[in-house]
Amino acid sequence: MKFHKLAIGAMLTIATAVGSQSAALSQQQFKNPTHPTLSEIGNSQAFQPSSSSQQQFKNPTHPTLSEIGTSEPTSRSMTQSEVLQPQISQQKLSNGQTFFSHPPRLVRVNASQKQAYALSTYEFTLTVPADAGQPLKAVRIVQARNTETVRFDVSRSRAFAGERFASGVEIPLASVGGTQSAPGEATIVFAQPVQPGSTVTLAFEATNPTYGGVYEFGLTAFPDGENGIGQFLGFGRLNFYSGGEG
């Protein structure tokens, strides 16, 4: 009888240990298997996304660069080698998709004119960490829903090295996306990817809303590579004033 009790106790101990291991493993599963966050992916090379991950914008926070398209680069030259100099270390999944091991950060948002209904330049400054794992290839901006939708003059979008508009050399763009059918949205693709360790300021021309208020704009960054997994960087906030406000 004592032997049986010991055997049963040992079996219960083993079952508890296995259950604990299973629970620990379950905590490591992706919250959304089709579009895991970069913190969940880490440096894994074995992750295999399901076929549903190929559907367009299944998860707006993690679209791929192929969903927004690219075009041939412009003929403008770039002289700031520290921004565009190729790096060796790159993060890539076994299926060829690229991702940021440490995504870019939105560090500054500004509007040149804050008066309602004024022509203005919206500036968004991003830093690409030295340990990003991939260069920055494209950025997509989408206005959060509000009483009024801003319309960007996408043909006049520009990018500059550094923390301010026109503070550094202009970075050539391969293409600028966004049409009148999609107000409040714009996408820029760099002719050459912005390398880790760099800072870039994006400048979008727009007309401020008719009435004052707080407007938010979400930014998604895409790493180099046609199947780069987009990383949502958060919202930049701009406050516009009407009449004698501000």
VOPA-244801 format. One record per residue (C-alpha): residue in one letter; y, x, z. Coordinates in steps of 0.05 Angstrom, whole numbers. Example, Ala and Ser with C-alpha at 12.3 -4.5 7.8 and 13.67 -1.06 7.14 Angstrom:
<pts>
[pt 'A', [-90, 246, 156]],
[pt 'S', [-21, 273, 143]],
</pts>
This chain:
<pts>
[pt 'M', [0, 0, 0]],
[pt 'K', [48, 56, 18]],
[pt 'F', [33, 89, -49]],
[pt 'H', [49, 25, -87]],
[pt 'K', [115, 18, -49]],
[pt 'L', [134, 89, -67]],
[pt 'A', [115, 77, -140]],
[pt 'I', [156, 14, -143]],
[pt 'G', [215, 50, -111]],
[pt 'A', [211, 106, -162]],
[pt 'M', [209, 56, -220]],
[pt 'L', [271, 20, -192]],
[pt 'T', [308, 86, -187]],
[pt 'I', [291, 104, -259]],
[pt 'A', [312, 35, -283]],
[pt 'T', [378, 41, -246]],
[pt 'A', [392, 109, -277]],
[pt 'V', [376, 84, -347]],
[pt 'G', [421, 23, -337]],
[pt 'S', [478, 68, -314]],
[pt 'Q', [470, 111, -375]],
[pt 'S', [470, 49, -420]],
[pt 'A', [532, 23, -387]],
[pt 'A', [566, 91, -396]],
[pt 'L', [547, 91, -469]],
[pt 'S', [573, 21, -479]],
[pt 'Q', [640, 43, -453]],
[pt 'Q', [643, 95, -508]],
[pt 'Q', [635, 43, -564]],
[pt 'F', [695, 28, -606]],
[pt 'K', [735, -34, -589]],
[pt 'N', [740, -48, -663]],
[pt 'P', [684, -13, -701]],
[pt 'T', [717, -23, -769]],
[pt 'H', [782, 10, -747]],
[pt 'P', [773, 53, -684]],
[pt 'T', [833, 84, -652]],
[pt 'L', [843, 159, -661]],
[pt 'S', [831, 169, -587]],
[pt 'E', [762, 137, -595]],
[pt 'I', [747, 178, -657]],
[pt 'G', [768, 245, -627]],
[pt 'N', [741, 302, -668]],
[pt 'S', [676, 267, -686]],
[pt 'Q', [647, 282, -754]],
[pt 'A', [589, 233, -750]],
[pt 'F', [625, 166, -747]],
[pt 'Q', [604, 120, -804]],
[pt 'P', [650, 59, -813]],
[pt 'S', [619, -6, -836]],
[pt 'S', [630, -32, -906]],
[pt 'S', [682, -81, -879]],
[pt 'S', [727, -21, -865]],
[pt 'Q', [740, -18, -940]],
[pt 'Q', [774, -86, -940]],
[pt 'Q', [849, -82, -947]],
[pt 'F', [890, -85, -883]],
[pt 'K', [834, -113, -840]],
[pt 'N', [872, -81, -783]],
[pt 'P', [946, -72, -796]],
[pt 'T', [950, -15, -745]],
[pt 'H', [898, 27, -783]],
[pt 'P', [905, 16, -858]],
[pt 'T', [887, 71, -906]],
[pt 'L', [933, 109, -953]],
[pt 'S', [895, 83, -1013]],
[pt 'E', [918, 13, -994]],
[pt 'I', [990, 30, -1007]],
[pt 'G', [979, 73, -1069]],
[pt 'T', [1013, 137, -1093]],
[pt 'S', [1046, 160, -1158]],
[pt 'E', [1063, 225, -1192]],
[pt 'P', [1112, 270, -1153]],
[pt 'T', [1184, 279, -1175]],
[pt 'S', [1208, 343, -1206]],
[pt 'R', [1253, 362, -1147]],
[pt 'S', [1236, 428, -1114]],
[pt 'M', [1227, 442, -1039]],
[pt 'T', [1250, 507, -1008]],
[pt 'Q', [1234, 496, -934]],
[pt 'S', [1166, 530, -933]],
[pt 'E', [1155, 518, -859]],
[pt 'V', [1154, 443, -872]],
[pt 'L', [1109, 443, -933]],
[pt 'Q', [1067, 506, -925]],
[pt 'P', [993, 486, -927]],
[pt 'Q', [952, 492, -864]],
[pt 'I', [878, 508, -858]],
[pt 'S', [856, 462, -801]],
[pt 'Q', [843, 391, -824]],
[pt 'Q', [808, 332, -792]],
[pt 'K', [760, 294, -837]],
[pt 'L', [704, 245, -825]],
[pt 'S', [636, 253, -858]],
[pt 'N', [653, 199, -908]],
[pt 'G', [715, 237, -931]],
[pt 'Q', [766, 196, -892]],
[pt 'T', [821, 237, -860]],
[pt 'F', [855, 223, -793]],
[pt 'F', [904, 252, -744]],
[pt 'S', [873, 283, -682]],
[pt 'H', [943, 277, -651]],
[pt 'P', [987, 230, -691]],
[pt 'P', [1061, 239, -706]],
[pt 'R', [1111, 212, -655]],
[pt 'L', [1172, 169, -666]],
[pt 'V', [1227, 206, -627]],
[pt 'R', [1292, 176, -653]],
[pt 'V', [1319, 113, -685]],
[pt 'N', [1391, 102, -708]],
[pt 'A', [1434, 60, -753]],
[pt 'S', [1497, 90, -784]],
[pt 'Q', [1532, 22, -778]],
[pt 'K', [1515, -28, -723]],
[pt 'Q', [1563, -83, -743]],
[pt 'A', [1529, -146, -770]],
[pt 'Y', [1525, -153, -845]],
[pt 'A', [1549, -82, -857]],
[pt 'L', [1518, -32, -905]],
[pt 'S', [1479, 18, -863]],
[pt 'T', [1429, 75, -864]],
[pt 'Y', [1370, 67, -817]],
[pt 'E', [1343, 133, -792]],
[pt 'F', [1274, 144, -763]],
[pt 'T', [1257, 214, -738]],
[pt 'L', [1184, 234, -732]],
[pt 'T', [1153, 298, -704]],
[pt 'V', [1085, 320, -730]],
[pt 'P', [1050, 358, -673]],
[pt 'A', [1024, 427, -685]],
[pt 'D', [955, 401, -667]],
[pt 'A', [960, 339, -711]],
[pt 'G', [898, 361, -749]],
[pt 'Q', [926, 335, -816]],
[pt 'P', [993, 338, -852]],
[pt 'L', [1036, 275, -857]],
[pt 'K', [1030, 244, -927]],
[pt 'A', [1064, 176, -922]],
[pt 'V', [1101, 129, -875]],
[pt 'R', [1103, 53, -878]],
[pt 'I', [1157, 12, -843]],
[pt 'V', [1152, -63, -829]],
[pt 'Q', [1203, -105, -793]],
[pt 'A', [1177, -147, -736]],
[pt 'R', [1188, -221, -745]],
[pt 'N', [1258, -243, -727]],
[pt 'T', [1309, -297, -744]],
[pt 'E', [1330, -257, -805]],
[pt 'T', [1294, -206, -849]],
[pt 'V', [1327, -141, -869]],
[pt 'R', [1323, -122, -942]],
[pt 'F', [1316, -48, -956]],
[pt 'D', [1344, -16, -1019]],
[pt 'V', [1279, 22, -1028]],
[pt 'S', [1304, 60, -1089]],
[pt 'R', [1353, 98, -1044]],
[pt 'S', [1304, 118, -990]],
[pt 'R', [1305, 192, -973]],
[pt 'A', [1275, 243, -925]],
[pt 'F', [1302, 306, -893]],
[pt 'A', [1274, 362, -852]],
[pt 'G', [1302, 361, -781]],
[pt 'E', [1326, 311, -730]],
[pt 'R', [1386, 280, -766]],
[pt 'F', [1402, 249, -833]],
[pt 'A', [1421, 304, -882]],
[pt 'S', [1417, 356, -826]],
[pt 'G', [1365, 397, -864]],
[pt 'V', [1338, 406, -934]],
[pt 'E', [1318, 342, -970]],
[pt 'I', [1244, 331, -976]],
[pt 'P', [1222, 306, -1045]],
[pt 'L', [1185, 240, -1049]],
[pt 'A', [1127, 223, -1094]],
[pt 'S', [1140, 149, -1092]],
[pt 'V', [1177, 95, -1056]],
[pt 'G', [1143, 28, -1045]],
[pt 'G', [1166, -41, -1028]],
[pt 'T', [1194, -97, -1071]],
[pt 'Q', [1240, -156, -1064]],
[pt 'S', [1178, -199, -1055]],
[pt 'A', [1165, -162, -990]],
[pt 'P', [1231, -159, -952]],
[pt 'G', [1231, -120, -888]],
[pt 'E', [1180, -71, -914]],
[pt 'A', [1183, -2, -946]],
[pt 'T', [1135, 56, -957]],
[pt 'I', [1150, 127, -975]],
[pt 'V', [1100, 180, -999]],
[pt 'F', [1118, 253, -995]],
[pt 'A', [1110, 295, -1058]],
[pt 'Q', [1079, 348, -1013]],
[pt 'P', [1053, 331, -944]],
[pt 'V', [1096, 348, -884]],
[pt 'Q', [1058, 401, -845]],
[pt 'P', [1040, 400, -770]],
[pt 'G', [1094, 429, -726]],
[pt 'S', [1150, 398, -768]],
[pt 'T', [1203, 345, -756]],
[pt 'V', [1225, 297, -810]],
[pt 'T', [1279, 243, -813]],
[pt 'L', [1269, 183, -858]],
[pt 'A', [1331, 147, -884]],
[pt 'F', [1328, 75, -909]],
[pt 'E', [1389, 41, -940]],
[pt 'A', [1397, -32, -919]],
[pt 'T', [1446, -88, -905]],
[pt 'N', [1449, -106, -831]],
[pt 'P', [1430, -176, -810]],
[pt 'T', [1483, -230, -814]],
[pt 'Y', [1482, -241, -739]],
[pt 'G', [1477, -191, -682]],
[pt 'G', [1415, -181, -642]],
[pt 'V', [1357, -134, -629]],
[pt 'Y', [1311, -119, -688]],
[pt 'E', [1246, -79, -684]],
[pt 'F', [1212, -40, -739]],
[pt 'G', [1139, -18, -735]],
[pt 'L', [1120, 49, -766]],
[pt 'T', [1051, 71, -791]],
[pt 'A', [1037, 143, -809]],
[pt 'F', [984, 165, -860]],
[pt 'P', [951, 234, -862]],
[pt 'D', [940, 272, -926]],
[pt 'G', [882, 247, -968]],
[pt 'E', [871, 185, -1010]],
[pt 'N', [829, 152, -955]],
[pt 'G', [873, 173, -897]],
[pt 'I', [868, 127, -837]],
[pt 'G', [937, 101, -818]],
[pt 'Q', [960, 108, -746]],
[pt 'F', [1010, 58, -718]],
[pt 'L', [1065, 96, -682]],
[pt 'G', [1100, 39, -647]],
[pt 'F', [1166, 3, -657]],
[pt 'G', [1236, 30, -667]],
[pt 'R', [1291, -15, -640]],
[pt 'L', [1361, -26, -669]],
[pt 'N', [1415, -69, -637]],
[pt 'F', [1467, -100, -683]],
[pt 'Y', [1533, -132, -661]],
[pt 'S', [1573, -192, -686]],
[pt 'G', [1648, -200, -683]],
[pt 'G', [1678, -166, -622]],
[pt 'E', [1611, -149, -590]],
[pt 'G', [1592, -78, -574]],
</pts>
